[in-house]
Amino acid sequence: MDLASPLGVTAAISQVRQPLRSTGYLAALTVMWSALSFHWTIINNNVVPTRVLSFASEDTKGSVLGLVTVCGALVAMLTGPLVGVLSDESRLPWGRRRPFLAVGIVFNCVALLALIGTHTLATFILAFLAVQLCANAAGSPYTALIPDQVPDLQKGRATGFAGFAEVLGRLAGAILGGYLIALPGAAAAIGALLFFLPAALRAQPMLPVMLLIIVVTVATMLFTLWQVREDVPSTPPNASGKSLLWRAFTFDVRAEASFAWLLGARACNMLAINTIVTFLLYYVRDYLGFTDIAEANARLGYLFAVSSLTTLPSSLIVGYIVDRQQRRKPWVYGSSAGLALVCVAFVVIDHFSSALLTGALFGLCYGAYFTADWALALALLPKGDAAAKYMGIWGIAGAFPQVLAPGIGGVLLDTFNRLGHNWGYPVVFATVVVYLLAGTIMLVKVDEPTVLERA
């Protein structure tokens, strides 16, 4: 190590403060991202939009999908910071993060089965709220493991591994989700074996894909509990005397102005990404002409598979470059511009082969954005022993767009589709470009720290 260089001094300081992690441990630390991504890809892209068609007409499907997604996102937005504070203040011998991961995943299995066993819109929404509550109660403390255990010089690489894991889960979910939903015969065969389940549940065509989600999430949860170790702080949690809500949702905005601006920029960019992803199934069915819902689900799987294949190298490469150069904002700027180009392409194309090429570009931009944005958040994370709380607040900037994107997009889609055949899709994609521009403007306000400043 060259201590004569600024980077050498920084590395020395970082290693004194926190030991460098092996590549294998970084991979083990982020493997649960695959399962969570697999889980949410199938739920959001296949299960929820398909089941909504059972409760809504063609004229209202966009609005009903928006209602369901909005309700779920509100629960997710509240769960992250609240559970994050409980995790930060926990002093359980098993760890501060791992107990929440285990309990949340177990209860989520029950909620997933309820999601496909409901027969009314009201009970379907309640089941979806339970899924959001349990999955986010597990996921929010889990995200704090990287800031807890990874030194600054490796956080770009760690987020790259997390991006890689996230894309693997999305790739598997995109392929298997659409494929299994399109094979109702598999449900009958599996349902016959699971005689102990209620008859109505065994008859559900989505039973195989839901059981697959349960197996994947439980297996990766057990792997994480086995591989990841936590050092529980010996000091008791800070007893501020303030309410849980206050501790969970507030921080010093003036002292952490850059972190606050980053939250705004992330909210705008995630609003753009969620708008694209939420309505892709209907886009494939209506705009590209695959009117059969099973075929549309399968085509959507191909589209996400292609985008995932380009996201994989993008997330890893950007992660290594970020650690080497300690510059994250340029990658966020560039990926935002690329996503705007994706929206233009989706409007002008009329063949599925062109949509696949556009999906490949989306994957490149998404991988770069995921890695650079998360690495920037970790660099700006306020110092102290409250990583899960701040990651929960940072998660709101990703969850709140799930509230707005389907609501705004659904109304625009239905309104303009009534005015003309498929007019709603160009309007929805135009709003995405506006969101990306707003996020870019907010990102200008963010002062990116160096590792020396963090040390």
Residue pairs with C-beta under 8 A, 6 or more apart in sequence:
1 8
1 11
1 12
2 8
3 9
3 12
6 452
9 452
10 153
10 450
10 451
10 452
10 455
11 153
13 451
13 452
13 455
14 20
14 151
14 152
14 153
14 451
14 455
15 151
17 151
17 455
18 149
18 150
18 151
18 152
19 151
20 151
20 153
20 154
21 29
21 149
21 150
21 151
21 154
21 158
25 227
26 150
26 154
26 157
26 158
26 161
27 161
27 165
28 223
28 224
28 227
28 228
29 145
29 146
29 149
29 150
29 158
29 161
29 227
29 228
30 146
30 158
30 161
30 162
30 164
30 165
31 165
31 220
31 223
31 224
31 227
32 101
32 142
32 165
32 220
32 221
32 223
32 224
33 162
33 165
33 166
33 169
34 165
34 166
34 168
34 169
34 172
34 216
34 220
35 169
35 216
35 217
35 219
35 220
35 221
36 135
36 139
36 142
36 166
36 169
36 217
37 165
37 166
37 167
37 168
37 169
37 170
37 173
38 169
38 170
38 172
38 173
38 213
38 216
38 217
39 135
39 169
39 173
39 213
39 216
39 217
40 135
40 173
41 169
41 170
41 173
41 174
41 177
41 304
42 173
42 176
42 177
42 209
42 213
43 115
43 131
43 213
44 69
44 277
44 278
45 173
45 174
45 177
45 277
45 280
45 281
45 300
45 304
46 177
46 178
46 181
46 209
46 281
46 297
46 300
47 115
47 116
47 177
47 181
47 206
47 209
47 210
48 65
48 68
48 69
48 128
49 65
49 281
49 282
50 181
50 206
50 281
50 293
50 297
51 115
51 116
51 124
51 206
52 61
52 64
52 65
52 68
53 61
53 293
55 64
55 120
55 121
55 124
56 63
56 64
56 65
56 121
59 414
59 418
60 414
61 282
61 414
62 279
62 282
62 409
62 410
62 411
62 413
62 414
62 417
62 424
63 410
63 411
63 414
64 121
64 410
65 278
65 406
65 410
66 406
66 407
66 408
66 409
66 410
66 411
67 125
67 406
67 407
67 410
68 124
68 125
68 128
68 406
69 278
69 402
69 403
69 405
69 406
69 407
70 402
70 403
70 404
70 406
70 407
71 125
71 128
71 129
72 125
72 128
72 129
72 131
72 132
72 402
73 132
73 399
73 400
73 401
73 402
73 403
73 406
74 403
75 129
75 132
75 133
75 136
76 132
76 136
76 395
76 399
76 402
77 395
77 396
77 399
77 400
77 402
77 403
79 132
79 133
79 136
79 137
79 140
80 136
80 139
80 140
80 391
80 392
80 393
80 395
80 396
80 399
81 140
81 248
81 249
81 389
81 392
81 393
81 395
81 396
82 244
82 245
82 248
82 392
83 100
83 136
83 137
83 140
83 141
83 388
83 392
84 140
84 141
84 144
84 248
84 386
84 388
84 389
84 390
84 391
84 392
84 393
85 244
85 247
85 248
85 386
85 388
85 389
85 392
86 100
86 244
87 96
87 97
87 100
87 140
87 141
87 144
87 388
88 96
88 144
88 237
88 385
88 386
88 387
88 388
88 389
89 237
89 238
90 96
90 99
90 100
90 237
91 232
91 233
91 236
91 237
92 99
92 232
93 232
94 230
95 229
95 230
95 232
96 141
96 144
96 148
96 230
96 232
96 233
96 388
97 141
97 142
97 144
97 145
97 148
97 230
97 388
98 224
98 225
98 228
98 230
100 137
100 138
100 140
100 141
100 142
101 138
101 139
101 141
101 142
101 221
101 224
101 225
102 138
102 221
102 225
103 137
103 138
104 134
104 135
104 136
104 137
104 138
104 139
105 134
105 135
105 138
105 217
105 218
105 221
106 218
107 130
107 134
107 137
108 131
108 134
108 135
108 138
108 217
109 214
109 217
109 218
110 130
111 127
111 130
111 131
111 133
111 134
111 135
112 131
112 210
112 213
112 214
113 197
113 201
113 210
113 214
114 127
114 130
115 124
115 127
115 128
115 130
115 131
115 210
116 201
116 204
116 206
116 207
116 210
117 127
117 198
117 200
117 201
117 204
118 124
118 126
118 127
119 200
136 395
136 399
138 221
140 388
140 391
140 392
140 395
141 388
142 224
143 388
143 391
143 395
144 387
144 388
144 391
145 228
145 230
146 155
146 158
146 159
146 162
146 378
147 155
147 378
147 381
147 387
147 391
148 230
148 387
149 228
150 158
152 378
152 379
152 451
152 454
152 455
153 323
153 451
154 323
155 323
155 375
155 378
155 379
156 318
156 319
156 320
156 321
156 322
156 323
156 326
156 328
156 371
156 375
157 319
157 320
157 323
158 319
159 315
159 319
159 322
159 370
159 371
159 374
159 375
159 378
160 315
160 316
160 317
160 318
160 319
160 320
160 322
160 371
161 316
161 319
162 370
162 371
162 374
163 311
163 314
163 315
163 316
163 318
163 319
163 367
163 370
163 371
163 374
164 312
164 315
164 316
166 315
166 370
167 308
167 311
167 312
167 315
167 363
167 367
168 308
168 312
170 304
170 308
170 311
171 304
171 305
171 308
171 309
171 312
173 304
174 300
174 301
174 302
174 303
174 304
174 305
174 308
175 301
175 304
175 305
176 209
176 212
176 301
177 209
177 297
177 301
178 297
178 298
178 299
178 300
178 301
178 302
179 298
179 301
180 186
180 208
180 209
180 212
181 205
181 206
181 209
181 294
181 297
182 294
182 295
182 297
182 298
183 208
184 205
186 208
187 203
187 204
187 205
187 206
187 207
187 208
188 203
190 207
190 208
190 211
191 197
191 201
191 202
191 203
191 204
191 207
192 202
194 202
194 207
195 202
201 207
204 210
233 385
238 385
240 247
247 389
248 389
248 392
249 393
251 259
251 382
251 390
251 393
252 382
253 260
255 382
256 380
256 382
257 445
258 380
258 445
258 446
258 447
258 448
258 449
259 377
259 380
259 381
259 382
259 390
261 442
261 443
261 445
261 446
262 376
262 377
262 380
262 397
262 442
262 443
262 446
263 393
263 394
263 396
263 397
264 397
264 439
264 442
265 332
265 439
265 440
265 442
265 443
265 446
266 373
266 377
266 394
266 397
266 398
266 439
267 397
267 398
267 400
267 401
267 439
268 401
268 435
268 436
268 438
268 439
268 442
269 332
269 336
269 339
269 369
269 373
269 435
269 436
269 439
270 397
270 398
270 401
270 402
271 401
271 404
271 405
271 435
272 336
272 339
272 432
272 433
272 435
272 436
272 439
273 339
273 366
273 369
273 401
274 401
274 402
274 405
274 406
275 401
275 405
275 408
275 409
275 428
275 431
275 432
275 435
276 339
276 342
276 343
276 346
276 362
276 429
276 432
278 405
278 406
278 409
279 409
279 410
279 413
279 425
279 428
280 300
280 303
281 296
281 297
281 300
282 413
283 346
283 425
284 290
284 296
284 299
284 300
284 303
284 352
284 355
285 291
285 293
285 296
286 417
286 422
286 425
287 422
287 425
288 299
288 350
288 351
288 352
288 355
290 296
290 299
290 352
299 352
302 356
303 355
303 356
303 359
304 359
306 356
306 359
306 360
306 363
307 359
307 360
307 362
307 363
307 366
308 363
309 360
309 363
310 360
310 361
310 362
310 363
310 364
310 367
311 363
311 364
311 366
311 367
311 370
312 367
313 367
314 363
314 364
314 365
314 366
314 367
314 368
314 371
315 367
315 368
315 370
315 371
318 331
318 367
318 368
318 371
318 372
319 371
319 375
321 331
322 328
322 331
322 371
322 372
322 375
326 450
326 451
327 448
328 372
328 373
328 375
328 376
328 379
328 448
329 372
329 376
329 443
329 446
329 448
331 368
331 369
331 371
331 372
332 369
332 372
332 373
332 376
332 443
333 440
333 443
334 365
334 368
335 365
335 366
335 368
335 369
335 372
336 365
336 369
336 436
336 439
336 440
337 436
338 361
338 364
338 365
338 368
339 362
339 365
339 366
339 369
339 432
339 436
340 432
340 433
340 436
340 437
341 361
342 358
342 361
342 362
342 365
343 429
343 430
343 432
343 433
344 429
344 433
345 354
345 357
345 358
345 361
346 355
346 358
346 425
346 429
347 425
347 426
347 429
347 430
349 355
349 358
376 446
376 448
377 391
377 394
379 448
379 449
379 454
380 446
380 448
380 449
381 387
381 390
381 391
382 390
408 431
409 428
409 431
412 424
412 427
412 428
412 431
413 424
413 425
413 427
413 428
414 424
415 424
416 423
416 424
416 427
417 423
417 424
